Amino acid sequence: MEASDISRSGDDPAAGTPAGRRDREPSSVDPGEGGPAEGPSLTASLEAILMVVDEPVAEVTLAQVLERPTAEITAALRALSGEYTASGRGFDLREVAGGWRFYTRADYAAVVERFVRDGQQARLTQAALETLAVVAYRQPVSRARVAAVRGVSSDGVMRTLVARGLVEEAGTDPESQAVLYRTTSYFLERLGLRSLDELPELAPFLPDDVEILEEQK
């Protein structure tokens, strides 16, 4: 083969590989740039937990769950709170009663109040009806217990029921200190009942293989 033929073919006679390919070998992946991650970030983990809590969560509890130093958890929570405030988010991360929890920012109280008030004329959602039924048959009951029965968080739904006057606070649980809820007289009025004793029995409406909630009392 002539030298001119080698030049035209684009092959490197020294390396024996096509020209331009010697630098295309696979490079190691940087874990910080799309590679295998060691796990979820601390801030994302904190946000995920705080989105589902019923009561303010203490820093030491978060530290135990995430297996991080308490000082690191405290710093991350304060940084998140400051970030939300600086960016003007509609929610706020506050330290209240020895723990941390998300709250609606006070600047938007009027908007939230209008939404809740206007929503009172709408029908209850399936989630709201399920939550109301659990409260009616298990009262007084905490939001955590309602969530356990339904298998999904009922935090937002419970606030809606309280706002619509169907459910109200009924003290705190002596063991967990969680807020307890019960139905109101307005609930009885809307259902046309004189008392809770007139609520229908659950058994006729359940399949034979479903255990009644009474066992959890």
PyMOL commands that set and color helices and strands:
alter all, ss='L'
color gray80, all
select helices_A, chain A and resi 3-9+42-50+59-66+70-86+106-119+126-138+143-150+155-163+185-191+196-198+203-205+213-216
alter helices_A, ss='H'
color red, helices_A
select strands_A, chain A and resi 11-12+17-18+91-96+99-104+141-142+167-172+179-183
alter strands_A, ss='S'
color yellow, strands_A
deselect
rebuild
show_as cartoon
